[in-house]
Structures are given as C-alpha cells and as structure tokens.
Amino acid sequence: MKITSTSCICPVLVCLCFVQRCYGTAHHSSIKVMRNQTKHIEGETEVHHRPKRGWVWNQFFVLEEHMGPDPQYVGKLHSNSDKGDGSVKYILTGEGAGTIFIIDDTTGDIHSTKSLDREQKTHYVLHAQAIDRRTNKPLEPESEFIIKVQDINDNAPKFTDGPYIVTVPEMSDMGTSVLQVTATDADDPTYGNSARVVYSILQGQPYFSVDPKTGVIRTALHNMDREAREHYSVVIQAKDMAGQVGGLSGSTTVNITLTDVNDNPPRFPQKHYQLYVPESAQVGSAVGKIKANDADTGSNADMTYSIINGDGMGIFSISTDKETREGILSLKKPLNYEKKKSYTLNIEGANTHLDFRFSHLGPFKDATMLKIIVGDVDEPPLFSMPSYLMEVYENAKIGTVVGTVLAQDPDSTNSLVRYFINYNVEDDRFFNIDANTGTIRTTKVLDREETPWYNITVTASEIDNPDLLSHVTVGIRVLDVNDNPPELAREYDIIVCENSKPGQVIHTISATDKDDFANGPRFNFFLDERLPVNPNFTLKDNEGEHIYTYLFIYVVSALTLYVIGFILIYTQTSCKSAFKVSLMLLCYDL
C-alpha cells in the first residue's frame, strides 16, 4: 500500500482500545476496526464497500494502583496490513515504552508492567508503528496516541492550613460565621465522586456547626459567654465520595477563642468596708485602696472611682490606678482624732467604655460604703500660741519674770509637760525657764543699749514620752529706762571772727542720749552755773525747735529695730505671725 504525501487519507493502523469503567471487573472488551470493513450488526446483512481510509483511534485507559500478579492489559494495536501470518511487527515508542508499557510485537497487545499513580502522572504519550518483519519497511506511518491513567479513590482529603486558631466575639448571634476551612483531594475531580468532599463536625457540638458543602463554621448557640467558657476545640472532618460509606476522610482541629465584650458590670465584693487611718497620716499621702471586680478583660474592665457622698468628701479624695484598676484613697486635709474619730464615704466604681448593645445588662457601675476609723496617735505638746512676744525692763533684777509659755498634751491622756530653753554652747544665757510652769525669768542684768532684743526657742516635751517635742519662738524686747545722761555729740572747737556782730549765732551745739525717745530728747541746754559767766557769749535754748528732727531719727531707729526683730522671729515662726508681732510693738511705741 502506497500513500502519497499529498493524500489526505490517514493511515489505517487500527487501535483496539481497552476501556475499563468499572473497578474490579476482569472482562476486557475490544473493538476491532479493519480496513474495507464495517462493524457487523446482528440481524443485518454485511455490506461490503470501500470506506474512506484513515486511522480510527479511541483513547487507551489504564487503571492506577493496579496490584495484580500479572501485567495489566491496556489495549491492542492492529494494522489492516496484518493478515495474521506474523509478517507484521508492531513497535511502541514514547513515554514509558519498554519500561512501563510493553507490546507484543506480533499481536500488538499492550500491557502495563508497573503500578501507576495518577496523582504523579495523569497520562503518557506514545507512538505506534507497524513494519514489515522481512523488509523492516514501515507498513503504516508512525502515529501518536495517549494512555490515560484512570483514577481510583486512593487519596483522602487533606487540610493543608490546619490546625487553625481563630476568635469570635462572645455573645454573638447564632449563625455568626467563624471560619471557612477547605480540604483538598488529590483524586480526579472530573471522574466520579473520588474528589467530591463533604464536611462534618466530629467535636464541638452543640456550640458550633459546619456547612457540609462550603466548610463554613458558624456559632450554633445564642449568647455564648466567655466568662463561662473561653476556649473551644472543634474537630472538622472532610470525607470524599460525597460522604458515602467507604469514602476516605481527613480531619483538622479549629481552636476557637471567644473574645471579650463589655457585658459584665463592675461589682464590689462587699457592700461595707472599714479602713483604719492614723491621725498622723500626711496630707497628700495614700491611706488605703479599694477595688471592684469586673469579669471582663482589657479595656472592657477599665473603670473609674469617685466619692459620691459622705461626711468625708472634703477630707479624702480617690483616684484610679489604671494598671491595677484599684481606687487609691488619699488624704486632703489633716486628721484629728480628738475632734472627729470616724468618717463615712460612699464610693462608686463605673466602667469607662460602654457597649450599648448590652445596656440592658447594666447599670455598669456599683457602689459601696467605706467607714474610715481615725486612729489616735501620741502627738507632741501643743503650745497655746504659734509664737510669743514678751517685754522686760533693762536693769531689772536677776530673777525678774519675763512671761510664761503654755503647752498641753493634745491627746486624751493629757500627759504633763516639761519646758526647757534651747541654747547653743556659745550663747550667753540671760534667761531660764521653770520646767513645770513655763515661766521665763532673767538670769542676768539686761542693758537695752547693748542688746535691745532677744530671740529664744522654748521646747516642750511630755513626761510620758520625752521623744515627742514641740518648739516655739519667744521674742523678748528689752524696755528702756532713763539710765544714760545726754552727751554732747562731739567736742567743739569754735572759731569766732573778731568783727562778729552782737547777737550773731556763731555755732549750734547738739547732744545725744543712748536712751530711747521717751527718755532722751528733747534736751535743755544751759551754761554751767558753777563756772564764771563770760559776758561776751550767751547760750540760747531752742526749746524743742528740733523736736521733729529727733522724732524722725527715732522713727527710723524704731523701724530698724523692729525689722531686726521681725527677721529674728521669722527664722523660728511663720512670716504672718512675725509681722503681726513686729507691727504690734511698733504701734505700741509710737
């Protein structure tokens, strides 16, 4: 048979195809198509005519994972030139030829010698050729055909991304989508149900459900409460063969955590609390803590504390520690056990971040009562005045009473008090104090012109507790007595011109007195009567013409004195008290 290159007639090598559609059958059917023949149909007369020349191919199939003892029959090649006398030799080339697929070169029967895996390779491309065994010349042109590996259900579905970790808000509506899981099946999705996956839930009911077709996991209950249970482990199964018996399956775990929402109000564990605070507590210091519990977490548990009423609102304040969520109670004003022994506060704790979806579960605040017991503390003696001002005349006798200080124990025990004066080692001690009465007396004669002012510190201590001390400043002013005569301001050496006229003032004489204004100016000037009178000179007394000059000098001196006293007192007592004392003394003198 000769075929020209321009001919459109195809070769007539015949493929007798083996097609196995049912797993497990051992019957092999074949279709033979011969040149110049038609298929004989039972009951009809065989008709002989010349059909168009050409190859008639059907696809070859080989079943994957064949485990039989003999090679698996694939199909048959046949040429119309083959008369059955063995003169035709069939040759197979291409993918797997001679290793996976072998051919009987006389009969054209093809067998598979190995177990094939469709998931590794789905088909093989081979070439068939028929040659004259005697001449080795082709009887037909080489032709290409395909052997397709037919799928069996040998792969279970797999979840490639599991296990999963996912969250969903607590109190979500039933049917809320949580996650979609997807399983893949390596089997052929175009053939049968080997890769048709159905999802089901093995663990996690009745809390969650899964859509059998899509793998979407949803909540299955209303109002799932995180505070009752937070973590769930859900096992999802994917089964092929559309879930039928005998299908293969795979599973994965989905770890679901309920996230918090603000569905719990704060609550104080007790409706009444009691707190002890010593009266010695410092203003501004923290004196206690209180806390309301909130079952929520994070910002949903944040709260603020406030004092809503009570007789201690002006004495105490409360703030919120954001880290510990505690209310910190602080002191605003000093406590005094002897004046008030207890206070009552009504304290409220309220959430700061509200979720109005759950407002029906509120109110999201709570209140409690706090009773504060003021503790008695042994306090140092308390002087009757913040500072003392006393006066004593100069030249007074030793032992003269200057004044008395008074201090008492503020506590209910009312312990006896002892007094003493604080002296530095180098100080001259001009005063002493009676340890029992607090009376201050002179120990030396005082001279106002030498020291017009003394500033001493008196200390009081309790007999029962000598370590408790109080101090007070005592300013002592030395009063003037007229114990100094006037003195000329200086020695005068007067020069008189010879042509001076009678009555002409040739000089003015002034005098000073160490005593203060009351005992000093104004002065009277006169010539000593015990000395002879010089008729050339006279002395005229101005009779107080310069009294305003003396007054000005006195006021300046007095102001200076009291400024010094003010500075001395200020070092021991408050500025306000020192100013009052100095002003009082100044006004008294003026």
C-alpha positions as CSV (number, residue, x, y, z in Angstrom):
1,M,0.0,0.0,0.0
2,K,1.4,3.4,-1.0
3,I,0.2,6.7,0.2
4,T,1.4,9.9,-1.4
5,S,2.4,12.9,0.6
6,T,-0.4,15.0,-0.9
7,S,-3.0,12.5,0.1
8,C,-5.3,13.4,2.9
9,I,-6.1,9.8,3.6
10,C,-4.9,8.8,7.1
11,P,-3.1,5.5,7.9
12,V,-5.2,2.6,8.8
13,L,-3.3,1.2,11.7
14,V,-6.1,0.1,14.0
15,C,-6.2,0.7,17.7
16,L,-8.3,-1.8,19.6
17,C,-8.9,0.1,22.8
18,F,-9.4,-1.3,26.3
19,V,-11.8,0.8,28.3
20,Q,-12.5,-0.3,31.9
21,R,-15.2,1.8,33.5
22,C,-16.0,-0.4,36.5
23,Y,-13.4,-1.1,39.1
24,G,-12.8,-4.8,39.8
25,T,-14.0,-6.3,36.5
26,A,-11.8,-8.8,34.8
27,H,-13.7,-8.8,31.4
28,H,-11.8,-6.9,28.7
29,S,-13.8,-5.9,25.6
30,S,-12.2,-4.7,22.5
31,I,-13.3,-3.0,19.3
32,K,-11.7,-4.1,16.0
33,V,-11.9,-1.8,13.0
34,M,-10.5,-3.3,9.9
35,R,-9.7,-1.8,6.6
36,N,-12.5,-2.1,4.0
37,Q,-15.0,-3.4,6.6
38,T,-17.8,-2.1,8.7
39,K,-18.9,-3.4,12.0
40,H,-21.3,-6.3,11.6
41,I,-24.6,-5.7,13.4
42,E,-26.6,-8.7,14.3
43,G,-29.7,-9.3,12.1
44,E,-28.4,-7.2,9.2
45,T,-26.7,-8.2,6.0
46,E,-23.0,-7.5,5.9
47,V,-22.4,-4.8,3.4
48,H,-19.0,-4.5,1.6
49,H,-18.0,-1.2,0.3
50,R,-14.8,0.9,0.3
51,P,-14.8,3.4,3.2
52,K,-12.5,6.4,3.4
53,R,-9.1,5.3,4.5
54,G,-8.0,6.6,7.9
55,W,-6.9,5.8,11.4
56,V,-9.7,5.2,13.9
57,W,-8.5,5.9,17.5
58,N,-10.1,5.7,20.9
59,Q,-8.2,6.7,24.0
60,F,-6.4,4.0,26.0
61,F,-7.0,3.7,29.7
62,V,-5.0,2.0,32.4
63,L,-6.2,1.7,36.0
64,E,-4.0,3.3,38.6
65,E,-2.6,1.4,41.6
66,H,-3.0,-2.0,39.9
67,M,-1.7,-4.6,42.3
68,G,-2.4,-7.8,40.4
69,P,0.2,-10.6,39.9
70,D,0.1,-10.2,36.1
71,P,0.7,-7.2,34.0
72,Q,-2.4,-5.1,33.4
73,Y,-3.8,-5.3,29.9
74,V,-4.1,-1.9,28.3
75,G,-5.2,-2.5,24.7
76,K,-4.3,-3.7,21.2
77,L,-2.7,-2.2,18.1
78,H,-3.6,-3.6,14.8
79,S,-2.9,-2.8,11.2
80,N,-5.1,-3.7,8.2
81,S,-2.0,-5.0,6.6
82,D,-1.7,-7.7,9.3
83,K,-3.0,-11.0,7.8
84,G,-2.3,-12.9,10.9
85,D,0.8,-14.7,9.4
86,G,3.2,-12.9,11.7
87,S,4.7,-10.8,9.0
88,V,3.8,-7.5,10.7
89,K,5.9,-6.3,13.5
90,Y,4.5,-3.7,16.0
91,I,6.8,-1.2,17.6
92,L,6.0,1.0,20.6
93,T,8.0,4.2,21.5
94,G,7.5,7.3,23.7
95,E,6.9,7.8,27.4
96,G,7.3,4.6,29.4
97,A,7.7,2.4,26.3
98,G,9.7,-0.7,27.1
99,T,9.7,0.0,30.9
100,I,6.2,0.8,31.9
101,F,4.4,-0.3,28.8
102,I,5.4,-3.4,26.7
103,I,3.9,-4.6,23.5
104,D,3.7,-8.0,21.9
105,D,5.3,-7.1,18.6
106,T,3.4,-9.9,16.8
107,T,-0.1,-9.5,18.3
108,G,0.0,-5.7,19.1
109,D,-1.2,-6.4,22.7
110,I,-0.1,-3.7,25.1
111,H,0.4,-4.3,28.9
112,S,1.4,-2.2,31.8
113,T,4.1,-3.8,34.0
114,K,4.0,-1.3,36.9
115,S,1.5,0.1,39.3
116,L,0.8,3.7,38.2
117,D,-0.2,6.7,40.3
118,R,-2.5,9.2,38.5
119,E,-1.6,11.9,41.1
120,Q,2.0,11.7,39.9
121,K,1.3,11.5,36.2
122,T,-2.1,11.6,34.6
123,H,-1.3,10.3,31.0
124,Y,1.5,9.0,28.8
125,V,2.1,10.0,25.2
126,L,3.4,7.1,23.0
127,H,3.9,6.4,19.3
128,A,2.9,3.2,17.4
129,Q,4.4,1.9,14.2
130,A,3.8,-1.3,12.1
131,I,6.7,-2.6,9.9
132,D,7.2,-5.5,7.6
133,R,9.2,-8.0,9.6
134,R,11.0,-9.3,6.5
135,T,12.0,-6.0,5.0
136,N,11.8,-3.7,8.1
137,K,9.9,-1.2,6.0
138,P,7.0,0.7,7.5
139,L,3.6,-0.5,6.6
140,E,2.0,2.5,8.2
141,P,3.2,5.9,9.1
142,E,4.1,6.4,12.8
143,S,1.1,7.6,14.8
144,E,0.8,9.2,18.3
145,F,-1.7,8.1,20.9
146,I,-2.3,8.6,24.7
147,I,-2.7,6.2,27.5
148,K,-4.6,7.9,30.3
149,V,-4.2,6.7,33.9
150,Q,-7.7,6.2,35.2
151,D,-8.4,7.4,38.8
152,I,-9.4,5.4,41.7
153,N,-10.2,6.8,45.2
154,D,-6.8,6.4,46.7
155,N,-6.3,9.8,48.3
156,A,-8.0,11.1,51.4
157,P,-9.0,14.8,51.7
158,K,-6.3,17.0,53.4
159,F,-6.5,20.3,55.3
160,T,-3.3,22.0,54.3
161,D,-3.6,25.0,56.5
162,G,-4.6,23.4,59.8
163,P,-4.7,23.4,62.7
164,Y,-6.5,26.7,62.9
165,I,-6.6,29.4,65.5
166,V,-9.5,31.8,65.3
167,T,-11.5,34.1,67.5
168,V,-15.2,35.2,67.6
169,P,-16.8,37.7,70.0
170,E,-18.7,36.3,72.9
171,M,-22.5,36.9,72.9
172,S,-22.5,36.7,69.1
173,D,-25.8,35.9,67.3
174,M,-26.4,32.2,66.4
175,G,-25.1,31.6,62.9
176,T,-22.3,34.0,63.1
177,S,-19.5,33.0,60.7
178,V,-16.3,31.9,62.4
179,L,-14.1,30.5,59.7
180,Q,-14.2,28.7,56.4
181,V,-12.0,25.6,56.2
182,T,-11.0,23.9,52.9
183,A,-9.9,20.4,52.3
184,T,-8.2,19.3,49.0
185,D,-8.4,15.8,47.4
186,A,-5.7,14.7,45.0
187,D,-8.1,12.4,43.1
188,D,-9.6,13.3,39.8
189,P,-12.4,15.8,40.3
190,T,-13.7,15.2,36.7
191,Y,-14.3,11.5,37.2
192,G,-16.7,10.0,39.7
193,N,-17.0,11.2,43.4
194,S,-13.5,10.5,44.4
195,A,-12.7,14.2,44.9
196,R,-16.2,15.3,46.0
197,V,-15.8,16.4,49.6
198,V,-18.4,16.7,52.3
199,Y,-17.7,18.4,55.7
200,S,-19.0,17.4,59.0
201,I,-18.2,18.2,62.7
202,L,-16.8,15.5,64.9
203,Q,-16.2,17.6,68.0
204,G,-17.6,20.9,69.1
205,Q,-21.3,20.4,69.1
206,P,-23.7,21.9,70.1
207,Y,-21.7,25.1,70.2
208,F,-20.6,25.2,66.5
209,S,-21.8,23.8,63.2
210,V,-20.2,23.4,59.7
211,D,-21.8,23.8,56.3
212,P,-21.3,20.3,54.6
213,K,-20.6,21.9,51.2
214,T,-18.7,25.1,51.9
215,G,-16.9,24.2,55.1
216,V,-18.0,27.4,56.8
217,I,-18.0,27.1,60.6
218,R,-20.7,29.0,62.4
219,T,-21.9,29.5,66.0
220,A,-24.7,27.2,66.9
221,L,-25.9,28.7,70.2
222,H,-27.2,32.1,71.4
223,N,-25.2,34.2,73.9
224,M,-22.1,32.1,74.3
225,D,-20.4,33.6,77.4
226,R,-16.6,34.0,77.6
227,E,-16.8,34.3,81.3
228,A,-18.4,30.8,81.5
229,R,-16.1,29.2,78.9
230,E,-13.5,30.8,76.8
231,H,-11.8,28.2,74.6
232,Y,-13.3,25.5,72.3
233,S,-11.5,22.8,70.3
234,V,-13.6,21.9,67.2
235,V,-12.7,18.9,65.0
236,I,-13.9,19.1,61.4
237,Q,-13.9,16.1,59.1
238,A,-13.8,16.1,55.3
239,K,-15.0,12.9,53.6
240,D,-14.8,12.2,49.8
241,M,-17.2,10.1,47.7
242,A,-19.8,12.7,48.7
243,G,-19.8,11.4,52.2
244,Q,-20.8,7.9,51.2
245,V,-19.8,4.7,53.1
246,G,-16.3,3.7,52.0
247,G,-15.1,7.2,51.3
248,L,-11.8,8.4,52.6
249,S,-11.6,11.1,55.2
250,G,-9.3,13.6,56.8
251,S,-9.8,15.9,59.8
252,T,-8.4,19.1,61.3
253,T,-8.7,21.0,64.6
254,V,-10.0,24.5,64.9
255,N,-9.1,26.2,68.2
256,I,-11.8,28.9,68.8
257,T,-11.4,31.5,71.5
258,L,-14.3,33.8,72.5
259,T,-13.1,37.4,72.7
260,D,-14.4,39.7,75.4
261,V,-17.2,42.3,75.1
262,N,-18.3,44.6,77.9
263,D,-21.3,42.5,79.1
264,N,-20.4,42.5,82.8
265,P,-20.7,45.5,85.2
266,P,-18.2,46.1,88.0
267,R,-19.1,44.7,91.4
268,F,-17.7,45.4,94.8
269,P,-17.2,42.1,96.7
270,Q,-18.7,43.7,99.8
271,K,-21.3,46.4,100.5
272,H,-19.5,47.7,103.6
273,Y,-15.8,48.2,104.2
274,Q,-13.8,49.6,107.1
275,L,-10.4,51.4,106.9
276,Y,-8.1,52.5,109.7
277,V,-6.1,55.7,109.2
278,P,-3.9,57.2,111.9
279,E,-4.3,60.8,112.6
280,S,-0.6,61.3,111.9
281,A,-1.1,60.5,108.2
282,Q,0.4,63.1,105.9
283,V,-1.8,65.3,103.7
284,G,-1.5,64.1,100.1
285,S,-0.5,60.5,101.1
286,A,-2.3,57.4,100.1
287,V,-4.1,55.9,103.1
288,G,-5.9,52.9,101.5
289,K,-7.2,51.0,98.5
290,I,-10.5,49.6,97.3
291,K,-11.3,47.6,94.3
292,A,-14.4,46.5,92.3
293,N,-14.2,43.3,90.3
294,D,-15.1,43.1,86.6
295,A,-15.3,39.7,84.9
296,D,-14.4,41.3,81.6
297,T,-10.9,41.9,80.4
298,G,-8.8,44.6,78.7
299,S,-10.4,48.0,78.2
300,N,-13.8,46.4,78.9
301,A,-12.8,46.1,82.6
302,D,-11.5,49.7,82.8
303,M,-13.3,51.8,85.5
304,T,-13.0,55.0,87.4
305,Y,-13.8,55.5,91.1
306,S,-15.5,58.5,92.7
307,I,-16.8,59.6,96.1
308,I,-20.5,60.3,95.6
309,N,-21.4,61.4,99.1
310,G,-20.5,61.1,102.8
311,D,-19.2,63.3,105.6
312,G,-15.6,62.7,104.5
313,M,-15.8,64.1,101.0
314,G,-13.8,67.2,101.9
315,I,-11.2,65.2,103.8
316,F,-10.5,62.4,101.4
317,S,-10.1,62.1,97.6
318,I,-10.0,59.0,95.4
319,S,-8.1,58.3,92.2
320,T,-7.9,55.3,89.9
321,D,-4.8,53.2,89.3
322,K,-5.0,52.2,85.6
323,E,-2.7,49.3,85.9
324,T,-4.3,47.5,88.9
325,R,-7.8,49.1,88.5
326,E,-7.8,49.9,92.2
327,G,-9.2,53.0,93.8
328,I,-6.5,54.9,95.7
329,L,-7.8,56.8,98.7
330,S,-5.7,59.9,99.6
331,L,-5.9,62.4,102.4
332,K,-6.8,66.0,101.5
333,K,-6.8,67.6,105.0
334,P,-5.2,66.7,108.3
335,L,-7.0,64.3,110.7
336,N,-7.5,65.0,114.4
337,Y,-8.7,62.1,116.5
338,E,-9.6,64.4,119.3
339,K,-12.1,66.3,117.0
340,K,-13.5,63.5,114.9
341,K,-13.0,59.8,115.3
342,S,-14.6,58.4,112.1
343,Y,-15.8,59.3,108.6
344,T,-18.2,57.7,106.1
345,L,-17.7,57.6,102.3
346,N,-20.0,56.2,99.6
347,I,-17.7,55.2,96.7
348,E,-18.8,54.3,93.2
349,G,-16.9,52.3,90.5
350,A,-18.1,52.7,86.9
351,N,-16.9,51.3,83.6
352,T,-15.4,53.8,81.3
353,H,-16.0,52.0,77.9
354,L,-19.7,51.1,77.5
355,D,-21.2,48.9,74.8
356,F,-24.7,50.0,74.2
357,R,-25.6,46.6,72.8
358,F,-25.5,45.2,76.3
359,S,-27.0,48.2,78.1
360,H,-29.9,46.0,79.2
361,L,-27.4,44.1,81.4
362,G,-26.5,47.2,83.3
363,P,-26.1,49.6,85.0
364,F,-22.4,49.3,84.5
365,K,-21.5,50.7,87.9
366,D,-21.6,49.7,91.6
367,A,-21.4,51.5,94.9
368,T,-20.1,50.6,98.4
369,M,-19.8,52.2,101.8
370,L,-16.4,52.8,103.4
371,K,-16.1,53.7,107.0
372,I,-12.8,55.3,108.0
373,I,-11.7,54.9,111.6
374,V,-9.3,57.7,112.7
375,G,-6.5,56.2,114.9
376,D,-5.3,58.1,118.0
377,V,-1.6,58.9,117.8
378,D,0.5,60.2,120.7
379,E,1.2,63.7,119.5
380,P,3.8,66.2,120.8
381,P,2.6,69.0,123.1
382,L,0.8,71.9,121.5
383,F,1.7,75.5,122.5
384,S,-1.2,77.9,123.1
385,M,0.3,80.4,120.6
386,P,2.4,79.9,117.4
387,S,4.9,82.4,118.8
388,Y,5.3,84.6,121.9
389,L,6.3,88.2,122.4
390,M,7.4,89.4,125.9
391,E,8.9,92.6,127.4
392,V,11.2,93.3,130.3
393,Y,12.8,96.5,131.5
394,E,16.5,96.8,131.4
395,N,18.4,96.9,134.7
396,A,15.7,94.6,136.1
397,K,16.8,92.4,139.0
398,I,18.0,88.9,138.3
399,G,15.1,86.5,138.5
400,T,12.5,89.1,137.2
401,V,9.6,87.3,135.5
402,V,9.5,88.0,131.8
403,G,6.5,85.9,130.8
404,T,5.0,82.4,130.7
405,V,4.5,79.9,127.8
406,L,1.9,77.2,127.9
407,A,1.8,73.9,126.2
408,Q,-0.6,71.0,126.6
409,D,-0.8,67.3,125.5
410,P,-3.5,67.3,122.8
411,D,-4.1,63.6,123.4
412,S,-6.8,62.3,125.7
413,T,-4.1,61.1,128.1
414,N,-3.2,64.7,128.9
415,S,0.3,64.0,130.0
416,L,2.3,66.5,132.0
417,V,4.6,68.8,130.0
418,R,8.1,69.9,130.8
419,Y,9.8,73.0,129.4
420,F,13.4,74.0,128.6
421,I,15.2,76.6,126.5
422,N,17.4,75.6,123.6
423,Y,20.8,77.3,123.9
424,N,23.8,77.0,121.7
425,V,27.1,76.3,123.5
426,E,28.5,79.7,122.8
427,D,25.3,81.7,123.8
428,D,25.2,83.8,126.9
429,R,22.3,82.6,129.0
430,F,20.3,85.7,130.0
431,F,17.1,83.7,130.7
432,N,15.9,80.5,132.2
433,I,12.5,78.7,132.3
434,D,10.7,76.9,135.0
435,A,10.4,73.3,133.7
436,N,7.0,72.8,135.3
437,T,5.2,76.1,134.8
438,G,6.9,77.5,131.7
439,T,7.7,80.8,133.4
440,I,10.7,82.7,131.9
441,R,12.9,84.7,134.2
442,T,16.1,86.8,133.8
443,T,19.4,85.3,134.9
444,K,21.5,88.5,134.2
445,V,21.0,92.2,134.3
446,L,20.0,93.4,130.8
447,D,21.2,96.5,129.1
448,R,18.9,97.8,126.3
449,E,21.6,100.0,124.9
450,E,23.7,96.9,124.3
451,T,21.1,94.3,123.3
452,P,17.6,95.6,122.7
453,W,16.1,92.3,121.6
454,Y,16.4,88.6,122.4
455,N,15.1,85.7,120.4
456,I,15.0,82.3,122.2
457,T,13.4,78.9,121.5
458,V,11.4,77.1,124.1
459,T,10.9,73.3,123.8
460,A,8.2,71.3,125.4
461,S,8.1,67.6,125.9
462,E,5.8,65.1,127.5
463,I,6.9,63.3,130.7
464,D,5.4,60.0,129.5
465,N,7.1,60.3,126.1
466,P,10.2,62.6,126.1
467,D,10.9,61.9,122.5
468,L,7.8,63.9,121.5
469,L,8.9,67.5,121.3
470,S,7.4,70.8,120.2
471,H,9.2,74.1,119.7
472,V,8.1,77.7,119.9
473,T,9.8,81.1,119.3
474,V,9.8,83.6,122.1
475,G,10.8,87.2,121.2
476,I,11.9,89.3,124.3
477,R,12.0,93.1,123.9
478,V,14.2,95.0,126.5
479,L,12.4,98.1,127.5
480,D,14.3,101.3,128.1
481,V,14.8,103.1,131.4
482,N,16.4,106.6,131.7
483,D,19.8,105.4,132.8
484,N,22.0,107.4,130.4
485,P,22.7,111.2,130.6
486,P,22.8,113.3,127.5
487,E,26.2,113.8,125.9
488,L,27.5,116.4,123.5
489,A,27.5,115.0,120.1
490,R,31.3,115.8,119.9
491,E,33.9,118.1,121.3
492,Y,33.5,121.5,119.8
493,D,36.4,123.9,118.8
494,I,34.7,127.1,117.9
495,I,36.4,129.9,115.9
496,V,34.9,133.4,116.2
497,C,35.7,136.3,113.8
498,E,36.7,139.5,115.6
499,N,34.3,141.6,113.6
500,S,31.3,139.4,114.5
501,K,28.3,141.5,115.5
502,P,26.5,141.1,118.8
503,G,23.7,138.6,118.7
504,Q,25.2,136.7,115.8
505,V,25.0,132.9,116.0
506,I,28.5,131.6,115.9
507,H,27.7,127.8,116.4
508,T,25.0,125.3,117.2
509,I,25.6,122.6,119.7
510,S,23.7,119.3,119.7
511,A,23.5,116.4,122.2
512,T,22.7,112.7,122.1
513,D,21.2,110.2,124.5
514,K,21.6,106.4,124.4
515,D,18.2,106.0,125.8
516,D,15.2,105.9,123.6
517,F,13.0,108.8,122.6
518,A,10.9,108.7,125.7
519,N,13.9,109.0,128.0
520,G,16.1,111.1,125.6
521,P,15.2,114.2,123.6
522,R,14.1,116.9,123.9
523,F,17.2,118.4,125.7
524,N,17.6,121.6,127.6
525,F,20.8,123.5,127.1
526,F,22.2,125.9,129.7
527,L,25.6,127.2,130.8
528,D,27.1,125.7,133.8
529,E,26.3,128.0,136.7
530,R,29.3,126.7,138.6
531,L,31.6,128.3,136.1
532,P,32.2,132.1,135.7
533,V,30.0,133.9,133.2
534,N,31.6,135.2,130.1
535,P,29.8,138.4,129.1
536,N,30.9,138.1,125.5
537,F,28.9,134.9,124.8
538,T,25.4,133.7,125.6
539,L,23.7,130.3,125.1
540,K,20.1,130.2,123.8
541,D,18.0,127.0,124.4
542,N,15.9,126.3,121.2
543,E,13.2,124.9,123.4
544,G,12.2,121.9,121.2
545,E,12.6,123.6,117.8
546,H,14.3,120.5,116.6
547,I,11.9,118.0,118.1
548,Y,10.7,116.9,114.7
549,T,14.3,116.1,113.7
550,Y,14.6,114.0,116.8
551,L,11.2,112.3,116.1
552,F,12.3,111.5,112.6
553,I,15.5,110.0,113.9
554,Y,13.6,108.0,116.5
555,V,11.1,106.6,114.0
556,V,13.9,105.5,111.7
557,S,15.7,103.8,114.6
558,A,12.5,102.1,115.8
559,L,11.7,100.8,112.3
560,T,15.2,99.4,112.1
561,L,14.8,97.8,115.5
562,Y,11.6,96.1,114.6
563,V,12.8,94.9,111.2
564,I,15.6,93.2,113.1
565,G,13.1,91.6,115.4
566,F,10.9,90.5,112.5
567,I,13.9,88.7,110.9
568,L,14.7,87.0,114.2
569,I,11.2,85.8,114.7
570,Y,10.7,84.8,111.1
571,T,13.5,82.3,111.4
572,Q,11.5,80.4,114.0
573,T,7.9,81.0,113.2
574,S,5.6,82.0,110.3
575,C,6.0,85.2,108.4
576,K,2.5,86.2,109.2
577,S,2.9,85.8,112.9
578,A,6.3,87.6,112.9
579,F,4.8,90.6,111.0
580,K,1.9,90.8,113.5
581,V,4.2,90.9,116.5
582,S,6.5,93.5,115.0
583,L,3.6,95.7,113.9
584,M,2.1,95.5,117.3
585,L,5.3,96.6,119.0
586,L,5.8,99.4,116.6
587,C,2.3,100.7,117.1
588,Y,2.8,100.4,120.9
589,D,5.9,102.6,120.9
590,L,4.5,105.2,118.5
